[in-house]
Amino acid sequence: MIDKVAFAKALADETRQQIMALCCCQQLSVNDIVSALDVAQPTVSHHLAVLKKAGLVRSERRGKQVFYTLNRERLVAGCCQVAEDFAPGFPVKLVVQVEE
């Protein structure tokens, strides 16, 4: 079960949305994200912690660096759960795009 409040709070911030977009289909280090967004490292780390707590990013340690990627399955599941909880009986269509 997904915590809808944590999920919604994680999505509600513009910087976190930018981080999610950056990490969508690739693994990025904190330094990569800092460079791409021109935001201070502690700020990026804070936002990553919120996203990780909500299950929206995955992390992988390689040596001294941690790489982050978007947890697309969790994002889709969370959106579907919110739709089912607040719009019961309304059909939720899941469109899956096959990557080539």
N, C-alpha and C positions, 0 to 999 in steps of 0.2 A: 504494500500500500504506500502511496506517495503522500508525503506531507504537503498538502496543497498550499498552505501559507508559506512555507519555506520555498517551495517551487515558484510561487508567484513573486515573492520578494526577490528571489534570484533573478528572475526575468525582468523585474521592474526597473533596473538600473541601466542607463544607456551605455556606460562603460562595460558592464558585464555583457551586454548584448554585442558590443564590438569584440570583446574577447571571444565570445562564443562563435562569432562569424569568422574570426581569424583561425580558430582552432577546429573549424568544422571538418576539414578533410586532411589535416596534417598535424604532426606533433611539433609543438613549439616550446622553447624554454621561456622562463620568465623574462630573460634578457631580450629574446626575440619579440615578445609581446610589448615590453617597455619601449623598444625601438620603433615598433610599428605604430604604437598609439601615442608616443611622446608623453607618457604619464610616468610619474615617479615609481620606482621599484616597490616601495612599501605599499603604495596604493594598488598596484597590480597584484601583489601577493595577497592583500586583503580581499580583493574581488575574487581571486582564484579560490580562496578558502571558502567563501560564500557559495560559489558554484560547486565546489567539491562536496560541501556539506549537503547540498541539494541533489547531489549525484549527477550533476550536469556536465562535469568534466572528469576525465580519468587522468591519473598521473603515473608516470613511469620514471624511476630514478635510474640514471646512467652516470656512474661515477659521482661527481659532485653536483651535477645538474639534474633537474627534474623537468621532464617534458610533459606537456598537457595536450589533450585532444578532447574534442566535444564527444560526449556520450549521447550519440544520436538516438539510440534506443530508448534511453531514459527520457529524453526530450519528447519523443513521440508518445511514449506511455503516459507521461505527465499531462500532456495536452489532451490526450484521449480521456484520461481520468477526470480532468477538470470538466470537459464537455459532458461526460456521462453523469457526473455529480450535479451539475447545474442545469443541464438540459436533458433530463431523463426522458426516454422515449423518442428523442430526436436521433435519427440515424447518424452515426459518426462514420464517415467514409475515410478509410485509410488508403491513400494512394502511395504505392511504393514505386520509386523510380529505380530502375536497374542501372547500375553504373557499368560502363563499358571498360 
